[in-house]
Each structure stands twice: as structure tokens, then as C-alpha cells.
Amino acid sequence: MKQTILVVEDNLMIRHLIKMNLEKNNYEVVEAADGQSAKNVFLTEHPCLVILDLMLPKVSGEEFFEWVRAQERSEVSFIMLSAKSRVSDKIKGLKMGADDYITKPFEPDELVAHVEAVLRRTGQFCQKIVHGGLSIKPRKGEVQLYDTEIPLTKHEFNLLYYFMQYPDTIHDREKLIAYLYPYSEHSVLDRTIDAHIKKLREKIEEDTSKPQRIQTVRGMGYKFVSS
């Protein structure tokens, strides 16, 4: 699972420099040039960490930060990026709730090191897999469909997590039974898996008669479609 980082920076060269160096280190990077467009990117891409320039057009960095916290996304980490280098400015940023504060100019390798340090502390709380508006946070046990939380049973959650780790792959019932019931002393029937699939579809599919996410592959099993 790649961790997604949102870079909010109005300077195109700086933004692309950050993106290039983070991608070299196996992060997924999404971008925004101002605070307003950052809101849209944030809601669609579900970043794990935000690198935020404080001096932005349209919506300031501080306003965007407060907006994110108002979305009850407290698990998202923030690294503030600013040309303001006074100690008082750094203290203000950290007191707002930022996880780190970096002043411009900076070395790209230094920024990557700060990102790695922050995610070592906080990354486990926001790791997630996202496919077509459906997101799962395995360590927090949360599933969201277009920002609406979906309550699942233990078996439904584990089944969905397995599917989303291996999208567009056919899984036969025997494999799914072994995954869900690894220590069962009793035989588990195929129809038990079918029942879990049925209930899961009722929660994540728009039309259960024509499922788009979890599809039946006749004579073979089930497949989770990523798009």
C-alpha cells in the first residue's frame, strides 16, 4: 500500500521538485496550487499526509488546515512549509497542530527525511486502500464509501480488505474460506462465503442485482473490480 501525500504549494517549480523526490521514494503524490483546489483534491484522494505551504492564494494554508480538522480527519498528518523562519512562526505552526515545520529554502532530501519521520509516528493510523470512492483503513477498522462510513461485521471487513488488496483478481471460494476461517475445526460451506458476499454487496453496491464492485465469475469465484 503506497501512502498518498498531498502537496499544496502555489510555486510550480517547488511543487514539482517535491513531487519528483517523493515519488522517487515510493510515495504517491497528488498536487494542488491553492487552498480551494486543495479541498477538492483532499476529498477525492484521501491523503495520509499534507505538505502545506502557509502562504496560498484563495484560501490560506491556515484556513485549509482548520477546514481539514473540521472534517474530522484528525489522523491526517501535516508538514507546514513556509518562508517564515522566525522561531515564533514555527511555534505558531506547531501549536496549530502541525506535525512538523520546514522553512524555505530547503534541501529535497531533508524534506523526504522529515516526511519519513512523521509517517513513522503517524502513518499507521491513516494507511488505506482506495478504489473508486471506496476506501478501507485496515488498522483502524474503518470503511468509507464517498466519505460515508459503512459499518461492517468482522468477516465482511476482512473479506473486503482481502478483495481490495488484490483487485481485478479472481478468488475461488476455497481460497476465501481459508482466509476467513484459517483455524476452523469444522468444514465451512461455500454458501457461507456467498452469504457474506451478499451482505457485503448490500452495503457497498448501488444495485445489488448488477454489482459493479464485487462481481461473480461463473464457475470460478469472485472478483473485486478496482474502477
N, C-alpha and C positions, 0 to 999 in steps of 0.2 A: 504494500500500500504506500503510494507516494503521499507525502504531506504537501498540501496546497498552501502556497504563500501568496497573499495579495500585496502588490507593491503600489502604493498610492503616492505618486510623485509627478509634479507638473513639468519638470525638466525632462525632455525626451531622452537626451543622452544619458543622464544619470539613471533614468528608469530602465533603459535598455542594458546599461552596464550591470545593474543589479540583477536583472533577469538572466543575462547571459551567465553570470558567475553562479547564481543559484541553480540554474539548470545543469551546469557542469557538475554540480554536487548532488544531482538526482532529486531535486525538488521540482514540483510542478508549480509554475508561476503564472499568475494572472495579473493584469495591469489595469490601472485607472489613472487618468490625468488630473482629475479634480474630485472634490468631495461628493458631488452629486452623482457622478457616474460610478463612483466607488460603492455607493449604496446598492445600485443595481447589480454590480459585479459580486458584491458580498452575498446578496440574497440568492444568486443563481449558482455561485461556485463554492460556497461553504468553506472558506479558507480556514486553515488551522492557525495561521499567524498572519498579522498585518504589519508591514513595514510602512510607516505613515509619516510623510512629510507634514509638518505642522502648518506651514505657510502655503495654503492651497487656494485656488480661485473657487468661486461659487459657494462652496461650503468649506469652512476651515477644518484643519486637522482635529482641533479640539472638539468642534461640533460633530464631526464624523465619529470620533471616539465615543462621545456621550450617546450618540444615536445607536451605535452598536451595543453598548451596555444596556440601553433601554429595550433592545430586542431580546434580552435575557440570554445573551451569548457570552456569559462570563468566562467560559472555558477558552475563548479565543485569546491568543497572546498578542501583545503589541510591542513593537520596537519603534520608538519615536525617532525621527530623523529631522535634524534642524541645523540651520546655520547659526542659531543662537547658542553660544558656547559658554555663557556665564553659568557659574555654579547655581545661581538662583533659578535659572531657566531649567537646568537639569532636575533640580529638586522639585520644581513645579510639575514637570512631566511625570516624574516617578510618583509623586503624591496623587496625581490624577488616576494612577493605576497602571501605568505602563510597566512592562517587564524589563525594559532596557531603554537607554537613551544614547544615541550616537550623533556626534556633531560632524558637520561638513567642513572641509573635505575629509574623506575617509578612504582607506585602502579597501578594495573589494574583498581581499582575503580576511581582513579584520571583520567586515560585516558578516561574512559567512560564518566566522568563528562565533560571533555573537548570536547568530541565528541558531547554530548548533547547541550553544549553551542554554539558550532559552527553551528550545524544544526538548532538551534532556530533562528539564524541570517540569515542563507543562505539556509536552507533546502527547503523552499517553492519554490525556483527558480529551483530546479532540481528534484523534485518529479516526478516520471514517472512510467508507467506500460510498461513492455516489454514482448512480446510473439513472439517467432520465428522470430527475426530480425525486428519486427515491434514495435516501441516504441512511446508512446504518453506522452507529458508533459502537463497535464491539465491546470496548472496555467499560462504557457507561451503560450498555444495555438499552440504547435508545434507537428508535426508528422514526424517521420523518418522511412524509410524503408532501412535497411542496410546502414545507415549513409547518405542516400539521403533524403533531405527534401521533403515532399509531401504536396502540397497546397490543402487545403480542404475548402469547404464552411462551414458556421456556422452549418447547420443541419448535414452535413456529419461528421464534427468533433464531435458534440455532440452524434451522433449515434455511431460512432466508440468508443468514450470514454465509453459509456454505455455498449457496447459489451465487451470491454476489461476489464471492472470492474467485469463482470460476465461471464467468459469464460466457454465454454462447457455446456452452459445452453440454453434451447430453450426459445425464446421470441416470443409470438404471436404478430400479427400486432397491435391489440388493445392496448397492453402494450406499444409498441414502439410509437404509435400515442400519447398516454397520456404523455409519457416522452418528446417527441419533441415539442408537441403543448399543454402545460398544461393550457393555458389561452385562447385558441382559441374559439371564439364565433360562429364559423362555423364548420360544420362537415368536418372532414378530411377523404378522401377516402383511402382505403387500397392501391390503386395503387400509391398514393403519397409516401408511405413508400417503395414500390417496386422500384419506380424511384430513390429514394435516395440510396437504396441498389445497384442498377445497376451502378450508377455513382461512388459510393464508391468502388465497385469491380474493376471498370476500372482503379482506381488509386493504388490499393494495391494488386491485384491478378495478377499472371503471365499469367494465362489463364482464361479469364472470362467465357469461356464455361465449364470449370471444376474448379470452385472456391474451393480453399483449406482453406481459412480463414473464409469467411462468407458463410456458407452452408445453403441451403434451406432444411427444414424438411417438407416433403409433408404433407399438411393438418394441420400443427401445427404452422409453422412460420420460424424463422431463428435462427441459432446458430453460434457463433464465436468459432472456434476451436483454442485452445491455442498452439498446437505444429504442 
